[in-house]
């Protein structure tokens, strides 16, 4: 643990050589571990690469309570499991789109135009959100992540995540309300 603390201290101070040593030491074993969970090596490699990217990017905020090894393996496990959750969300979305496609065959051109206008309004409104709020909103609504998962991944409190999502929804509701009063 003492060795891990000094390694983490060096990484937090921006020591690229120490980070590179940790990367080289753990990259392959973590890929094998994540591949055992996901069943796909290319997915595991993406997961581990993203893990190290976030680890470096958020290095100053990271708190390791046990060992560096257990932290990295735990993060790889969590990200691998989140991969399955995201796949489930994508599959549900795909099913909804397919159902909606079948429904649009009976929709009028006016319905389709209104749907497209509303979709464009939502996308424009989301694009205006501050970067952090947009990222949190997308993680929750489009990736299906829970508040606690987002808070952990972004090193924020659950209350902060909740507040950012609430603010994003308020802005969306206001824009949609304005749109429906105009239309």
C-alpha positions as CSV (number, residue, x, y, z in Angstrom):
1,X,0.0,0.0,0.0
2,X,2.9,2.4,0.8
3,X,4.3,1.8,-2.6
4,X,0.9,2.4,-4.2
5,X,0.7,5.7,-2.4
6,X,4.0,6.9,-3.7
7,X,3.1,5.8,-7.2
8,X,-0.3,7.5,-7.0
9,X,1.4,10.6,-5.6
10,X,3.8,10.7,-8.6
11,X,0.9,10.2,-11.1
12,X,-1.1,12.9,-9.4
13,X,1.9,15.2,-9.8
14,X,1.9,14.5,-13.5
15,X,4.8,12.0,-13.7
16,X,4.2,10.5,-17.2
17,X,7.0,7.9,-16.8
18,X,5.3,6.4,-13.7
19,X,1.9,6.4,-15.4
20,X,3.5,4.7,-18.4
21,X,5.0,2.0,-16.2
22,X,1.6,1.4,-14.5
23,X,0.0,1.3,-18.0
24,X,2.5,-1.2,-19.3
25,X,2.2,-3.4,-16.2
26,X,-1.6,-3.6,-16.1
27,X,-2.8,-3.0,-19.6
28,X,-2.6,-6.6,-20.9
29,X,-3.9,-8.3,-17.7
30,X,-6.8,-5.8,-17.5
31,X,-7.7,-6.5,-21.1
32,X,-7.8,-10.2,-20.5
33,X,-9.9,-9.7,-17.4
34,X,-12.3,-7.4,-19.2
35,X,-12.5,-9.7,-22.1
36,X,-13.5,-12.5,-19.7
37,X,-16.5,-10.4,-18.7
38,X,-17.4,-8.9,-22.1
39,X,-16.5,-11.9,-24.2
40,X,-14.8,-9.7,-26.8
41,X,-11.2,-8.6,-26.8
42,X,-11.7,-5.5,-28.9
43,X,-14.4,-4.3,-26.5
44,X,-12.1,-5.1,-23.5
45,X,-9.3,-3.1,-25.1
46,X,-11.5,-0.1,-25.6
47,X,-12.7,-0.3,-22.0
48,X,-9.2,-0.5,-20.6
49,X,-7.9,2.3,-22.9
50,X,-10.8,4.5,-21.7
51,X,-10.1,3.5,-18.1
52,X,-6.5,4.6,-18.4
53,X,-7.5,7.8,-20.2
54,X,-9.9,8.8,-17.4
55,X,-7.4,7.7,-14.8
56,X,-4.8,10.1,-16.3
57,X,-7.3,12.9,-16.9
58,X,-8.8,12.7,-13.4
59,X,-5.6,11.7,-11.7
60,X,-5.7,14.6,-9.2
61,X,-9.1,13.7,-8.0
62,X,-8.7,9.9,-7.7
63,X,-8.9,8.5,-4.2
64,X,-7.5,4.9,-3.8
65,X,-8.7,3.3,-0.6
66,X,-7.0,-0.1,-1.1
67,X,-4.3,-1.0,-3.6
68,X,-3.8,0.5,-7.1
69,X,-4.2,-3.0,-8.5
70,X,-7.6,-3.5,-6.9
71,X,-8.7,-0.1,-8.0
72,X,-7.8,-0.8,-11.6
73,X,-9.4,-4.2,-11.6
74,X,-12.5,-2.9,-9.9
75,X,-12.8,-0.1,-12.4
76,X,-12.3,-2.6,-15.3
77,X,-15.0,-4.8,-13.9
78,X,-17.4,-1.9,-13.4
79,X,-16.8,-0.6,-16.9
80,X,-17.2,-4.0,-18.4
81,X,-20.6,-4.5,-16.7
82,X,-21.6,-1.0,-17.8
83,X,-20.9,-2.1,-21.3
84,X,-23.7,-4.7,-21.0
85,X,-26.0,-2.1,-19.5
86,X,-25.4,0.3,-22.4
87,X,-25.9,-2.6,-24.9
88,X,-29.3,-3.3,-23.2
89,X,-30.3,0.4,-23.5
90,X,-29.2,0.5,-27.2
91,X,-31.3,-2.7,-27.9
92,X,-34.3,-1.1,-26.2
93,X,-33.8,2.1,-28.2
94,X,-33.4,0.1,-31.4
95,X,-36.7,-1.8,-30.7
96,X,-38.5,1.5,-30.0
97,X,-37.2,3.0,-33.3
98,X,-38.3,-0.1,-35.2
99,X,-41.8,0.2,-33.6
100,X,-41.9,3.9,-34.4
101,X,-40.8,3.2,-38.0
102,X,-43.7,0.8,-38.3
103,X,-46.0,3.5,-36.7
104,X,-44.8,6.2,-39.1
105,X,-46.2,4.2,-42.0
106,X,-49.6,5.3,-40.7
107,X,-48.5,8.8,-39.7
108,X,-49.4,11.8,-41.8
109,X,-46.7,14.0,-43.4
110,X,-47.7,16.7,-40.8
111,X,-47.0,14.2,-37.9
112,X,-43.6,13.4,-39.4
113,X,-42.8,17.1,-39.8
114,X,-43.8,17.9,-36.3
115,X,-41.8,15.0,-34.9
116,X,-38.7,16.1,-36.9
117,X,-39.1,19.7,-35.7
118,X,-39.4,18.6,-32.1
119,X,-36.4,16.3,-32.4
120,X,-34.4,19.2,-33.9
121,X,-35.5,21.5,-31.1
122,X,-34.4,19.0,-28.5
123,X,-31.0,18.5,-30.1
124,X,-30.4,22.3,-30.4
125,X,-31.4,22.8,-26.8
126,X,-29.1,20.0,-25.7
127,X,-26.2,21.5,-27.7
128,X,-26.7,24.8,-25.7
129,X,-26.2,23.1,-22.3
130,X,-22.9,23.5,-20.5
131,X,-20.5,20.7,-21.3
132,X,-20.6,19.0,-17.9
133,X,-24.4,19.2,-17.7
134,X,-24.7,17.8,-21.3
135,X,-22.3,14.9,-20.5
136,X,-24.2,14.0,-17.3
137,X,-27.6,14.2,-19.1
138,X,-26.4,12.0,-22.0
139,X,-24.8,9.4,-19.6
140,X,-28.1,9.2,-17.7
141,X,-30.7,9.4,-20.5
142,X,-28.8,7.8,-23.5
143,X,-26.4,5.4,-21.8
144,X,-28.8,4.4,-19.0
145,X,-26.4,5.1,-16.2
146,X,-27.6,5.6,-12.7
147,X,-26.8,8.8,-10.7
148,X,-24.4,7.0,-8.5
149,X,-22.5,5.5,-11.5
150,X,-22.2,8.9,-13.1
151,X,-21.1,10.5,-9.8
152,X,-18.4,7.9,-9.4
153,X,-17.2,8.0,-12.9
154,X,-17.0,11.9,-13.0
155,X,-15.8,12.2,-9.3
156,X,-18.9,14.3,-8.4
157,X,-21.5,13.9,-5.6
158,X,-24.8,12.2,-6.4
159,X,-26.5,15.5,-5.4
160,X,-24.5,17.4,-8.1
161,X,-25.5,14.8,-10.7
162,X,-29.1,15.0,-9.7
163,X,-29.0,18.8,-9.8
164,X,-27.5,18.9,-13.3
165,X,-30.1,16.5,-14.7
166,X,-32.9,18.5,-13.0
167,X,-31.5,21.7,-14.6
168,X,-31.2,20.1,-18.0
169,X,-34.8,18.7,-17.8
170,X,-36.1,22.2,-16.8
171,X,-34.5,23.8,-19.8
172,X,-35.8,21.1,-22.1
173,X,-39.4,21.4,-20.7
174,X,-39.3,25.2,-21.1
175,X,-38.1,24.9,-24.7
176,X,-40.7,22.3,-25.5
177,X,-43.4,24.3,-23.8
178,X,-42.5,27.4,-25.8
179,X,-42.5,25.3,-29.0
180,X,-46.0,23.8,-28.3
181,X,-47.4,27.3,-27.5
182,X,-46.1,28.6,-30.8
183,X,-47.1,25.6,-32.9
